[in-house]
Amino acid sequence: MKHPHGPGTRAVHAGWQPEEKTGAVMPPIYMTSTYVQDAPGQPREGFEYSRTQNITRFALQDALADLEGGACAFTMTSGMAAIHTLLLTLKPGDRVVAGCDLYGGTHRLFTRIEARFGLQFDFIDTADEAALAALPADTRLLYLETPSNPLLSITPLEQAIAAAARVGAEVAVDNTFATPMLQQPLRLGADYVIHSTTKYVSGHSDVVGGALVARDEARKEDLWFHQNSAGTVNSPFDAFLTLRGLRTLHLRMQRHCENARLLADFLTAHDKVERVIFPGLPSHPGHAIAREQMSDFGGMVCFELPGGVPQATALVQATELFALAESLGGVESLIELPVPMTHASVPAEHRRAIGINDGLVRLSVGVEDGEDLRRDLESALASV
Ligand SMILES: *Cc1c(COP(=O)(O)O)cnc(C)c1O
């Protein structure tokens, strides 16, 4: 048997072989909405309409399925569109048990849109084994993020998947923060992986997109049907940009992780900083599980300052390299306050209950030189 290729080799090659006709090393951007047919209902190569079939999108989809160890992948206009498309496969009355710490837009989609169509949502702490063990018997889907956004809580994937199996529920893991370079939930038995490819997968803050990857080949037709029927597909141009970014995911993640570790250590030692949250710190409650199920700890770091909101607000305006902006996972470092920004759509009482404090600062640590990032934070902290 041929030796299986490593994740870096697959990031560079997966999803595309140089094209037969021209030898094109990257997939051309197939900017066509439709394809000519030889006779009514007889498309030449099975291609009918770009919402249904597009070669550029297929290349990205195949690459993501390969990297996640899935049977198939479907790429979408955004991460939200990927989550929505998965939930479209459920029916009124179905119970979704979701992690309590989720991207703000996901919480909003669940509680303010999907709930209107009869889906039932419970929010539990999926990092808590007792909560997982008490999963309701009628759970249809367990939906979680690990590490979660923004609190970086770590769910023990093996336990979560076993708990869902006991009640016959499927498991979807939003793998946006870890990426397939650090963690592959499908290989542990999860049914679906979700990505906001806007973030690390594309990695250059120049395209919005999402992906839904499934472990089981038997899910392919139904998921394709929903992607096509709901029209949640991404454009060929966006698919191209995302694949271009994906080719260096392994290199970027190494530097993101290295820089995040350096900054987490720096912040931990800094006397103006309290409560540093980073799964790579032994003080993190999920550290041991993160060590087991992830190959590194990711590029996101959160912390709080004793001066609360006013001091945090001053800090995020005082950095020079860290840009004050939403989103994450790009090559450039970003800083933000989740409460007035990425998580503004999460009700205040829910935020307070799970510990998203008003002064929480979130860093998306980029791939710049780590020492420059450290100096930037150091001088910003000195000024507040
Ligand atoms: C950003 C994000 C989303 C939403 O993705 P979009 O591409 O912005 O629609 C979903 N999950 C997580 C963890 C995210 O960070």
The ligand as an SDF file (V2000), in Angstrom:
LIG
                    3D

 15 15  0  0  0  0  0  0  0  0999 V2000
  -17.4920   33.3970   12.0000 C   0  0  0  0  0  0  0  0  0  0  0  0
  -18.0040   32.1330   12.5430 C   0  0  0  0  0  0  0  0  0  0  0  0
  -19.1760   31.5500   12.0320 C   0  0  0  0  0  0  0  0  0  0  0  0
  -20.0000   32.2260   10.9630 C   0  0  0  0  0  0  0  0  0  0  0  0
  -19.3500   32.2210    9.7520 O   0  0  0  0  0  0  0  0  0  0  0  0
  -19.5810   33.3360    8.5940 P   0  0  0  0  0  0  0  0  0  0  0  0
  -18.6500   32.8980    7.5380 O   0  0  0  0  0  0  0  0  0  0  0  0
  -19.2350   34.6610    9.2170 O   0  0  0  0  0  0  0  0  0  0  0  0
  -21.0130   33.2520    8.2240 O   0  0  0  0  0  0  0  0  0  0  0  0
  -19.5550   30.3210   12.5310 C   0  0  0  0  0  0  0  0  0  0  0  0
  -18.8510   29.7070   13.5160 N   0  0  0  0  0  0  0  0  0  0  0  0
  -17.7350   30.2530   14.0480 C   0  0  0  0  0  0  0  0  0  0  0  0
  -17.0050   29.5210   15.1180 C   0  0  0  0  0  0  0  0  0  0  0  0
  -17.2790   31.4730   13.5790 C   0  0  0  0  0  0  0  0  0  0  0  0
  -16.1850   32.0140   14.1260 O   0  0  0  0  0  0  0  0  0  0  0  0
  1  2  1  0
  2  3  1  0
  2 14  2  0
  3  4  1  0
  3 10  2  0
  4  5  1  0
  5  6  1  0
  6  7  2  0
  6  8  1  0
  6  9  1  0
 10 11  1  0
 11 12  2  0
 12 13  1  0
 12 14  1  0
 14 15  1  0
M  END
$$$$
